[in-house]
Structures are given as structure tokens and as C-alpha cells.
């Protein structure tokens, strides 16, 4: 599910679509929860540093469970598809990259043997430094504008930095070292995208995240992966 790493949940946000897919396609559907760093509005200050924030790891744990136990326990097909929208697409890509890099076998062998047949990436975030379509949007777009996204990126970046400091037994009140927002662990657009499953990338032309999808699909293809790009004229963030 999406929600800018701030809000959203599987039950209220995507459960109805999961049920529809399960019924219409006769498949098992797993909806993944992940940690959210605070329930705030745009004018709040995020200061809850009591818990570690690692939603990428949460998604990775779910992927591992599906591969190791889920297929058998759910009596599901062995061919798997993963889907994420907005911030959910961001976390899914980072988790899939970690999965690829964590394999002991070579990336080529892993790709050939992967049970994941497709990634469905819908109006995703792939660059938390802000692509041109976000930075030029300002407050123009609805229901989500470029300035909203930049604000969310700032919160996400700050919380990830704080979590790393806590892990290193440092206080979040200490001055943070600057963590490059274009680091592959934060922005999948700058990662090595080789040996990944085929992907469907979807975005609307009225979505400030349009450039994220256009740039990401181009790079995904350049790394030798099969990718299809679906662009919906006039589509706002949340299309579909």
C-alpha cells in the first residue's frame, strides 16, 4: 500500500482490491504491512525516535516468508507477482534489490530461477531527491502535489538517518551526517537494476511522480530487463 511512509494499511486501503483479485483470478493474495514512522499532518514535527524505522526490511521479511513458506501454506501457485503503489512501490523495489543482492548464487542464476515473474509498479517513488516533475509542480497537483512529496521525502530521509544513528548507539539529537538522497539504498533509480524480474510501470500524466516512472522504466530497460510502461493521459496520483 501507499501512504508516503506515514499512513495507510492493508485492511482499509487495499483489502477490497485484494479480495477482488483473489476471487476473479483464483489466486492467493498477501497484503503486506510495514512500519510507519509517525501519524502526522503536514505541519507537525516528527520527533518519535523510540522505535526503529525499517520498512524495507519489513517488506523483505514478507518476501522471504512468501518464498519459503507462503506458497505451500497458502496452497498457491509457484509463480509469483509483487505489486506496490506510490511509497509501496519504492519499498518493494528496494526490498527486491536487497533480495537479489543477498542471494549466494550469481545474479544471472538467481534471475533465471526466480519465482517472481513480474513486478507491478504503480505511480512509484524512485528518487527521494526529487525528479524535475516534482520540483516544478509546487502546489499545483491534486490530490498530491510536488511540495507534499518533497515534505514526505524530508521526513523519510530524516527518520532513516535517525534509525541508523540509533543502530550505531548514537542519539538522534546529535548532528546527523548527511546521507545522500540518491544513494541506492534510498532511491532505487540510482541502483544497479540488473537481473530483475519483468516489470509493468504505470503512471498518469497529471501525477507529479510522472518523471519517476519515466526515468525508472528507461533505466530498468537499459539494464536488460523487460519492462512495459503504461501512461494514462490526465491521470492523477492514485489513478486506478
PERA-V715203 format. One record per residue. N is the residue number from 1. PSI is psi in whole degrees, 0 to 359 (999 if undefined). Layout:
N/PSI + N/PSI
//
This chain:
1/161 + 2/200 + 3/12 + 4/27 + 5/5 + 6/316 + 7/182 + 8/153 + 9/164 + 10/321 + 11/309 + 12/339 + 13/320 + 14/359 + 15/320 + 16/323 + 17/325 + 18/317 + 19/319 + 20/317 + 21/317 + 22/318 + 23/314 + 24/330 + 25/355 + 26/53 + 27/161 + 28/134 + 29/128 + 30/122 + 31/126 + 32/130 + 33/151 + 34/161 + 35/138 + 36/141 + 37/342 + 38/149 + 39/97 + 40/167 + 41/180 + 42/337 + 43/8 + 44/160 + 45/127 + 46/116 + 47/17 + 48/99 + 49/19 + 50/334 + 51/145 + 52/142 + 53/107 + 54/69 + 55/332 + 56/318 + 57/323 + 58/315 + 59/322 + 60/319 + 61/319 + 62/318 + 63/316 + 64/319 + 65/317 + 66/317 + 67/319 + 68/325 + 69/329 + 70/316 + 71/315 + 72/314 + 73/325 + 74/358 + 75/48 + 76/170 + 77/150 + 78/346 + 79/125 + 80/148 + 81/136 + 82/140 + 83/141 + 84/146 + 85/140 + 86/238 + 87/333 + 88/325 + 89/323 + 90/310 + 91/321 + 92/315 + 93/316 + 94/320 + 95/320 + 96/324 + 97/319 + 98/322 + 99/314 + 100/314 + 101/338 + 102/352 + 103/137 + 104/328 + 105/168 + 106/157 + 107/323 + 108/315 + 109/319 + 110/317 + 111/317 + 112/327 + 113/359 + 114/138 + 115/347 + 116/110 + 117/341 + 118/146 + 119/125 + 120/103 + 121/111 + 122/122 + 123/57 + 124/164 + 125/123 + 126/357 + 127/101 + 128/7 + 129/346 + 130/110 + 131/164 + 132/321 + 133/333 + 134/314 + 135/332 + 136/349 + 137/324 + 138/236 + 139/18 + 140/314 + 141/159 + 142/144 + 143/356 + 144/126 + 145/171 + 146/319 + 147/326 + 148/314 + 149/317 + 150/323 + 151/315 + 152/320 + 153/319 + 154/316 + 155/315 + 156/312 + 157/316 + 158/318 + 159/321 + 160/317 + 161/316 + 162/318 + 163/319 + 164/323 + 165/318 + 166/319 + 167/327 + 168/17 + 169/36 + 170/156 + 171/143 + 172/344 + 173/344 + 174/155 + 175/128 + 176/140 + 177/147 + 178/123 + 179/119 + 180/122 + 181/345 + 182/11 + 183/139 + 184/335 + 185/349 + 186/322 + 187/102 + 188/343 + 189/333 + 190/11 + 191/164 + 192/114 + 193/18 + 194/153 + 195/50 + 196/160 + 197/161 + 198/153 + 199/147 + 200/120 + 201/123 + 202/137 + 203/158 + 204/156 + 205/345 + 206/11 + 207/127 + 208/344 + 209/12 + 210/314 + 211/326 + 212/313 + 213/319 + 214/312 + 215/318 + 216/316 + 217/320 + 218/315 + 219/322 + 220/317 + 221/321 + 222/335 + 223/6 + 224/9 + 225/153 + 226/129 + 227/141 + 228/134 + 229/120 + 230/117 + 231/126 + 232/116 + 233/126 + 234/2 + 235/128 + 236/174 + 237/130 + 238/5 + 239/135 + 240/999
//
